[in-house]
Amino acid sequence: MAEFMGMDPAGVQDLIRRLETGKSVLAGVRPGLESAIAEAGPDWAGVGGATAMHRTWAFFHDSQADLRWRLEVLQQVLPDRPFGPTKVDMPFANQAEAAAAGKRAGAELAGALAVHQREDTLHSWAKVEAALAAAGGKARDPAYAAAFLGALDGADTIHTIFNTWMDIHAAGQRGLPPEIWETAEESLGALAAAFAAAEGTGNLPAGWREDILRADPATLSAMVGLARTSTAFLNEVGRRQFSSPGTGSAPLLMGPDWNSVLVARAFTANPAALQRLLAEHKEIAGRLLRPQLVNGAGTTEFSRLLAAALDRALALDTGSAALREQALINLIKGVGYQGTEEVSGHFATFEDSPLSPVLAKRLIPYLGELARGQASVDPDNLVKPPTGRWRDLDVDTAARFVGALMQNPDTTDTLRAAFRAYAQDLNIGQAHPYSPDPAERATFTRLSAEASGLANLLLGGSAYAEFNDDEFIDAVADAALLPVNYGIAKASVNATPLTSATVDHESSGYKDGMVEIIKNRLDVKTPETARVMTDDLVDAQMAILINSLEANKQEPLTAADASQVKSAFRGRLFSALTKALEVRGG
């Protein structure tokens, strides 16, 4: 066993490129130099120059190959994000030694399998598993892996070994159950690791990848669950698994869906792959979160692992911003479609589910885009539109997605708190609605419109969420109070954002007043409920604003100012409240 230390992958890649540059220089000058040497004959001063040049080129070339091989081994062995320097024991001194060992091990496995196919006994199968176990961690060496697989009788050997192993150890199961994962890793793990190492480095025998992808779900899920395969292979397996009608609570299939569990487990180790899968295959987003799979997998292990994988895939430090945003938008669309709140829709996925808090946490950084999207529905709102791909997100789809997440009470509290925090962070104190400066007034209008957009999103999500009346009333009060902060945030000339100028609605009784208004109107629902409730809430909003100005010894509103602010409050609340009541049947 050889120990190789001191490699910085980025530095080694740079060295490989420099060696390639050296080879190019040598290749460029060699023809002319060889011709000159031949012409000069014995008069050439540098005897043996051509030979030295060839040796230099060969040295560069062999060094590149060795460095690439070592990097490939490291990529198979190291964790995705190693913390600090990591020591790796190299099983072999060079590629040739690794390939020779792999060929011998593959021949031994092929021989043991041939004997088993003749004898078909547990004793003969035990020798097959022993041959697999003997490969052990060495199978992660790409040179070893390629030779190991090349010694087998084609990709059909992989199918035969996996199917036989399942028949003996997990007959009747839908994939590998957790209690035999360790057993599987000791034998099948070597075969999965060899395939992953060879496939990930482009050393797989021709045609094998396509043949393996035609395997049954149990084989594919074990391949990605027992070894770290390439992103491309994992995503192809994930696309097939989560698109299949045989996942989750499938008719005629009994027992937990361990195949889906294993694939989800693989994505926790490669979250960037899941991010890309969701971004590039929008149909997968909806299928991955359908209740028939999440609730029908037959084990909570699937939802737990899927939540962990999504949390990592949508994290701000995973992958690229473009892919991450597209993945999240596809999830929003996959869940927030019209009818999702019905019995057969996706809402059933999120009730008390670990998925809700994860998706809510990853949604929060994009509240500004969602708020501007809601506000942009009204062309009179002088608000910046959403950026990029967020422009095309339907506001009702976003509201239904928020409503789905609100099936979890803790997530509802998280979202409300995030909405309030975002509204506060807009820092309306930088602008005043009554400033003589037109630019400052425009800033106030834009920020207040964005705050109202956020309130409308909260109101819309609350309408779709399966809240009882008390919960709905509380949500409407929260939504109605969000824009009020903007009217009072600079009531005091010397106030800073969130200090004396901002009213604590919970402790000052303002929210209680809003709740009472909403409750009274909901108790006597009529076709005029939305209009009357809006008028009452706007009156309450204006009272808060006027009281705040008076308490801070500000000039009172003129009649024109009061009319303008009241009109803005009403215009931004009425349509959202009407839609919310319609959704609830009010």
Secondary structure, DSSP 8 states (H G I E B T S, - for coil): -EE-----HHHHHHHHHHHHHHHHHHHHHHHHHHHHHHHHGGG-SSTTHHHHHHHHHHHHHHHHHHHHHHHHHHHHHS-SS--S----EESSSSHHHHHHHHHHHHHHHHHHHHHHHHH--HHHHHHHHHHHHHHGGGGGSHHHHHHHHHTSSSTHHHHHHHHHHHHHHSTT-BS--GGGHHHHHHHHHHHHHHHHHHHHTT-S-TTHHHHHHTS-HHHHHHHHHHS---HHHHHHHHHHHHH-TTSSS-TT--S-BHHHHHHHHHHHH-HHHHHHHHHH-HHHHHHHT-HHHHTTSSSHHHHHHHHHHHHHHTSTTSS-HHHHHHHHHHHHHHHSSTTTTSTTSGGGG-TT-THHHHHHHHHGGGHHHHHHHHHTTSTTS------GGGGG--HHHHHHHHHHHTTSHHHHHHHHHHHHHHHHHT-GGG--TT-S-HHHHHHHHHHHHHHHHHHHHHHHHHHHS---HHHHHHHHHHHHHTTHHHHHTTSSTT--TTTTTS--HHHHSHHHHHHHHHHHHHHT--TTHHHHHHHHHHHHHHHHHHHHHHHTT-----HHHHHHHHHHHHHHHHHHHHHHHHHHT-
